[in-house]
């Protein structure tokens, strides 16, 4: 075994390793947790899914996992052969709960060969007031892996460490559910006349809404009808499904009420296209979760109970959630990463298992950080022959990967995907939003009918 000093490095010949963070546990010693960040060539994570820690113990690739904790030791396992090509470094972090690392005696890192169990490296560390720490890192050099002893502390805990590497942190979310959304911007005035073919539909339960919500919904339904008329569609019936990104980077959009206001604007699309007064909804991050159906008559309460990012900050430990009402999703089970392909698969399964005579429009909101491109492409290609159209809306100018490129990919009988992104969706007027939202759906319906996908 080689003992390293801070800043030193060593080639690693093993194909898989275990990084064991060790210390002398005892009375008054803070609890210590190990973590890992998978970084690209720019020194940052691709998305929050590239952070492995106690609330997200396994990377989607399976290459890095939080392998288990015992008194005085916590382990991260790394399969070097399974690390994706875009990952250049695996950084080993740690956090101290209930004190600083200066109160943790015998702090050290052992790097073991995961196959033979042989000790490859030992790095002894000393710290002061820091509450988070980077012990070491694995990094690629000329096609091979090396280990570097880092020994760098952070005064602002695990959140401070993670933020430095590109993790989006929401430190102070609401303790239970999100606040009732602030009043939405005043919708644009309805046009003086609407073609008869685009008449506004009366929605079941609409009369039960508070007057101001009912008025916003009515004006927006009228605008949806106008937008459809612009694209050559008159009377149209369709099922509408809403999908909301709940990954860690979305925290800002939730905390300022943007997502709740977007959901209210999408309720008008469902209300105009389908008069049953309901819209199916999903949320997703590392895992998907189906939300209770959005019932138009219960719109304000649905927004209050079901459009939220969670009940605790990213790094708080999972504890039994108290106070969930029936049907409410505990968002901690959804995680913080980006796994769009999983929710796409769930929506596809729902459409297959719950057929309707009308087409289905999926309104899918994301703020980017897409990296599971191949898996997402497989799902969307398989969905080409299904009676549903995927409209992706980007919240910000981030990396949307295949969601943005899918429009141009060859080898499909019909184009079943639309995409657009906006810097700030709240600055987009209702007429412009609905025009962009519904620009490709009508042409897909015509193409899908010609191809025999729709009856």
Long-range contacts (C-beta under 8 A, 24 or more apart in sequence): 1-118, 1-119, 1-120, 1-121, 1-122, 2-120, 2-121, 2-122, 3-121, 3-122, 3-123, 3-124, 4-121, 4-122, 4-123, 4-147, 4-149, 5-149, 6-123, 6-125, 6-149, 6-150, 6-151, 7-148, 7-149, 7-150, 7-151, 8-148, 8-149, 9-146, 9-147, 9-148, 9-149, 10-120, 10-121, 10-146, 10-147, 11-144, 11-145, 11-146, 12-80, 12-111, 12-120, 12-138, 12-144, 12-145, 12-146, 12-147, 14-80, 14-113, 14-114, 14-115, 14-116, 14-120, 15-79, 15-80, 15-81, 15-115, 16-77, 16-78, 16-79, 16-80, 16-81, 16-113, 16-114, 16-115, 17-77, 17-78, 17-80, 17-111, 17-112, 17-113, 17-114, 17-120, 17-138, 18-67, 18-75, 18-76, 18-77, 18-78, 18-111, 18-112, 18-114, 19-75, 19-76, 19-77, 19-78, 19-92, 19-109, 19-110, 19-111, 19-112, 19-135, 19-136, 20-73, 20-74, 20-75, 20-109, 20-110, 20-111, 20-112, 21-73, 21-74, 21-75, 21-76, 21-92, 21-94, 21-107, 21-108, 21-109, 21-135, 22-72, 22-73, 22-106, 22-107, 22-108, 22-109, 22-110, 23-72, 23-73, 23-104, 23-105, 23-106, 23-107, 23-108, 24-72, 24-104, 24-105, 24-106, 25-71, 25-72, 26-105, 28-99, 28-103, 29-99, 29-103, 29-104, 29-105, 30-96, 30-97, 30-98, 30-99, 30-100, 30-101, 30-103, 30-104, 31-96, 31-97, 31-98, 32-74, 32-94, 32-95, 32-96, 32-97, 32-101, 32-104, 32-107, 33-69, 33-74, 33-94, 33-95, 33-97, 33-158, 34-66, 34-69, 34-74, 34-75, 34-76, 34-92, 34-93, 34-94, 35-66, 35-76, 35-92, 35-93, 35-94, 35-95, 35-158, 36-64, 36-66, 36-76, 36-78, 36-90, 36-91, 36-92, 36-93, 37-90, 37-91, 37-93, 37-162, 37-165, 37-167, 38-63, 38-64, 38-83, 38-87, 38-89, 38-90, 39-87, 39-88, 39-89, 39-90, 39-91, 39-165, 40-86, 40-87, 40-88, 41-86, 41-88, 43-89, 43-165, 44-165, 44-166, 45-165, 45-166, 45-167, 46-86, 46-369, 46-371, 46-399, 47-247, 47-249, 47-337, 47-338, 47-369, 47-370, 47-371, 48-167, 48-168, 48-247, 48-248, 48-249, 48-285, 48-314, 48-336, 48-337, 48-338, 48-369, 49-247, 49-286, 49-336, 49-337, 49-338, 49-339, 49-369, 49-371, 50-87, 50-337, 51-162, 51-167, 51-336, 52-76, 53-93, 53-158, 53-315, 54-317, 55-314, 55-315, 55-316, 55-317, 55-318, 55-332, 55-335, 55-336, 56-286, 56-335, 56-336, 56-337, 60-286, 60-337, 60-339, 60-372, 63-87, 64-90, 77-114, 78-114, 78-138, 79-114, 80-138, 80-145, 86-371, 88-139, 88-140, 89-137, 89-138, 89-139, 89-140, 90-137, 90-138, 90-139, 91-134, 91-137, 91-150, 91-165, 92-134, 92-135, 92-136, 92-137, 92-138, 93-132, 93-133, 93-134, 93-135, 93-158, 93-161, 93-162, 94-132, 94-133, 94-134, 94-135, 95-131, 95-132, 95-133, 95-157, 95-158, 95-161, 95-315, 96-130, 96-131, 96-132, 96-133, 99-131, 100-127, 100-128, 100-129, 100-130, 100-131, 101-125, 101-127, 101-128, 101-130, 101-131, 101-133, 101-153, 102-127, 102-128, 102-129, 102-130, 107-133, 109-135, 109-136, 109-149, 111-136, 111-147, 120-147, 121-147, 121-149, 123-149, 123-151, 125-151, 127-153, 128-153, 129-153, 129-155, 130-154, 130-155, 131-155, 131-156, 131-157, 131-158, 132-156, 132-157, 132-158, 132-160, 132-161, 133-161, 134-161, 157-315, 158-315, 159-313, 159-314, 159-315, 162-314, 162-315, 167-248, 167-314, 168-248, 168-249, 168-250, 168-251, 168-252, 169-248, 169-251, 169-313, 169-314, 169-315, 170-248, 170-251, 170-252, 170-254, 170-255, 170-309, 170-313, 170-314, 171-313, 172-313, 173-251, 173-254, 173-255, 173-309, 173-310, 173-311, 173-312, 173-313, 174-255, 174-308, 174-311, 175-311, 175-312, 176-311, 176-323, 177-304, 177-305, 177-308, 177-311, 177-328, 178-254, 178-255, 178-257, 178-260, 178-304, 178-307, 178-308, 178-309, 179-257, 179-304, 180-300, 180-303, 180-304, 181-257, 181-260, 181-261, 181-264, 181-303, 181-304, 181-307, 182-257, 182-261, 183-212, 184-216, 184-261, 184-264, 184-265, 185-426, 187-216, 187-219, 187-220, 187-223, 187-429, 187-430, 188-219, 188-223, 188-429, 188-430, 188-431, 189-219, 190-219, 190-222, 190-223, 191-222, 191-226, 194-222, 194-225, 194-226, 194-229, 195-229, 195-234, 197-229, 197-234, 197-235, 198-225, 198-226, 198-228, 198-229, 198-233, 198-234, 198-235, 199-225, 199-235, 200-225, 200-272, 201-271, 201-272, 201-273, 201-275, 202-275, 203-271, 203-272, 203-275, 203-277, 203-296, 204-275, 204-276, 204-277, 204-296, 204-297, 205-277, 205-295, 205-296, 205-297, 205-298, 206-271, 206-277, 206-296, 206-297, 208-297, 209-296, 209-297, 209-299, 209-300, 210-300, 213-264, 213-299, 213-300, 216-264, 216-268, 217-267, 217-268, 217-271, 217-296, 217-299, 219-430, 220-265, 220-268, 220-430, 220-434, 221-268, 221-271, 221-272, 223-268, 223-430, 223-431, 223-434, 224-268, 224-269, 224-272, 224-273, 224-434, 224-438, 225-272, 226-431, 226-434, 227-431, 227-434, 227-435, 227-437, 227-438, 228-438, 228-442, 230-435, 231-438, 231-439, 231-441, 231-442, 231-443, 232-442, 233-442, 233-445, 236-273, 236-442, 236-445, 237-273, 237-274, 237-275, 237-358, 238-273, 238-274, 238-358, 238-359, 238-360, 238-361, 238-441, 239-273, 239-274, 239-280, 239-356, 239-358, 239-359, 239-360, 239-361, 240-266, 240-269, 240-270, 240-273, 240-274, 240-279, 240-360, 240-361, 240-362, 240-363, 241-279, 241-280, 241-281, 241-282, 241-347, 241-350, 241-351, 241-360, 241-361, 241-362, 241-363, 241-388, 242-266, 242-270, 242-279, 242-280, 242-281, 242-282, 242-294, 242-363, 242-365, 243-281, 243-282, 243-283, 243-284, 243-343, 243-347, 243-362, 243-363, 243-364, 243-365, 244-281, 244-282, 244-283, 244-284, 244-307, 244-365, 245-283, 245-284, 245-285, 245-338, 245-365, 245-366, 245-367, 245-395, 246-283, 246-284, 246-285, 246-309, 246-310, 246-331, 246-334, 247-284, 247-285, 247-286, 247-335, 247-336, 247-337, 247-338, 247-367, 247-369, 248-285, 248-314, 248-336, 248-337, 249-367, 249-368, 249-369, 249-398, 250-309, 250-367, 250-395, 251-309, 251-314, 253-367, 253-395, 254-307, 254-308, 254-309, 255-309, 258-395, 258-425, 258-426, 259-307, 259-365, 260-303, 260-307, 261-426, 262-365, 262-425, 263-294, 263-303, 263-307, 264-299, 264-303, 265-430, 265-433, 266-363, 267-294, 267-296, 267-299, 269-361, 269-363, 269-434, 269-437, 269-438, 270-294, 270-296, 271-296, 273-361, 274-358, 280-350, 281-306, 282-343, 282-346, 282-347, 283-329, 283-331, 283-334, 283-343, 284-334, 284-339, 284-340, 284-342, 284-343, 285-334, 285-335, 285-336, 285-337, 285-338, 285-339, 286-334, 286-335, 286-336, 286-337, 286-338, 286-339, 287-333, 287-334, 287-335, 287-339, 287-342, 288-334, 288-339, 288-342, 288-343, 288-346, 289-329, 289-331, 289-333, 289-334, 290-346, 290-350, 291-329, 292-327, 292-328, 310-334, 338-369, 338-370, 338-371, 338-372, 339-372, 340-366, 340-370, 340-372, 340-376, 340-403, 341-372, 341-375, 341-376, 341-378, 341-379, 344-376, 344-379, 344-380, 344-383, 344-390, 345-379, 347-388, 348-379, 348-382, 348-383, 348-386, 348-388, 351-386, 351-387, 351-388, 352-386, 357-455, 359-387, 359-388, 359-389, 359-445, 359-448, 359-454, 360-387, 360-388, 360-389, 361-388, 361-389, 361-391, 361-441, 362-388, 362-389, 362-390, 362-391, 363-391, 363-393, 363-437, 364-390, 364-391, 364-392, 364-393, 365-393, 365-395, 366-392, 366-393, 366-394, 366-395, 366-400, 366-403, 367-394, 367-395, 367-396, 367-398, 368-394, 368-395, 368-396, 368-397, 368-398, 368-399, 368-400, 368-421, 369-398, 369-399, 370-399, 370-400, 370-401, 370-402, 370-403, 371-399, 371-401, 373-401, 373-402, 374-402, 376-401, 376-402, 376-403, 377-402, 377-406, 377-409, 380-406, 380-416, 380-417, 381-411, 381-412, 383-416, 384-412, 384-413, 384-414, 384-416, 384-453, 385-413, 385-453, 386-416, 386-453, 387-448, 387-453, 387-454, 388-416, 389-416, 389-417, 389-418, 389-440, 389-441, 389-444, 389-445, 389-448, 390-416, 390-417, 390-418, 391-417, 391-418, 391-419, 391-437, 391-440, 391-441, 392-417, 392-418, 392-419, 392-420, 393-419, 393-420, 393-421, 393-422, 393-425, 393-437, 394-419, 394-420, 394-421, 394-422, 395-421, 395-422, 395-425, 396-421, 396-422, 396-423, 396-424, 397-421, 397-423, 413-451, 413-453, 414-444, 414-447, 414-448, 414-451, 414-453, 415-440, 415-443, 415-444, 415-447, 416-444, 416-448, 418-444
